[in-house]
């Protein structure tokens, strides 16, 4: 049998748009089989598998029917001629896996002749500029985006991932799409661009330049479009996706570690862009299916090492004690209510809270009963002045 390295040198014409498309008639069948195998991922309950006598043979027929087998996902696939613009059968490989594909081609002694089908080069109708100063690590992250064009920015919560993406979009200057799984995350981007009652604006963008895009007209009119993955999952949504998939040279994916979900991965895999940037605080391959996101978007291109202050947890025991009678199944609720609404206890803790606040600390007091929270806020503010202490309870408006 001829080994892959003994195959004669061959040039494969590859078309690169939303993915790398290798014509089947030009690609050695052993290479096709290897790519399909390497880009198929199986997921297991590893704890259960370690006890299995068939572990050495994984994956086998026994695994298919085992409860410890969680299923598989493939990021490379064969696409029929009628389903792609090349009008021939192709092997589609995700564009985020560029380096892996290059290595596999080299291993087979194959040279690639890549034709890039670029997305539209639509610039912002009006230049959007950053009007705030960036931190050093945020500048470094933007440099990494310009250098790599595709990949993941890893940064811990509250370190400014939204700011990094916003500044990158401004500097690149091309029409951009920001994708997220939740609308609230997109609201944060809009407020970063435009500002709000609770946040200073970060750019000079105007309201007509950035917004939630729902119709094809919206996607055409905004310089920065905001959209959830979910709106592209229905039949009409898929048609909309096909109409806009090459309109955005810049695509940003917030919380990119959530894209391995089947429908989200299908949506993201259809977009053809020059820049594809994922944002995440937890891009962890140990999560199992994160490798799917890595294939679609690319590797981590920058990891922000940000020092964060850790809160100090104090347990303060008020003097004295009081007796509780048994309430049967309601013991826990009864206990909490009695503790949090006990007046001498509250008076002692209010003095301790004020003492720490006057020393320059921000103090967070965890309580469970709304009435107790309001009573603590009332007593602290009676001593220190209005709005010195603020409540945080469920059902509050964002401004509060």
Secondary structure, 3 states (H helix, E strand, C coil): CCCHHHCCCEEEEEEECCEEEEEHHHCCHHHHHHHHHHCEEEEECHHHHCCCCCHHHCCCHHHHCCCCEEEEEECCEEECHHHCCCCCCEEEEEHHHHHHHHHHHHHCCEEEEEEECCCCCCECCCCCCECCCCCHHHHHHHHHHHHHCEEEEECCCCCCHHHHHHHHHHHHCECEEEEECCHHHHHHHHHHHHCECCECCCECCCHHHEEECCCHHHHHHCCEEEEEHHHHCCHHHHHHHHHHCCCCCEEEECCHHHCCCHHHHHHHCCCCCCEEEEEECCCCHHHCCHHHHHHHHCCEEEECCCCCCCCCCCCCCCCCCCCCCCCHHHHHHHHHHHHHCCHHHHHHHHHHHHHHHHCCCCCCCCCCCHHHHHHHHHHHHHHHCCCCCCCCCCCCCCCC
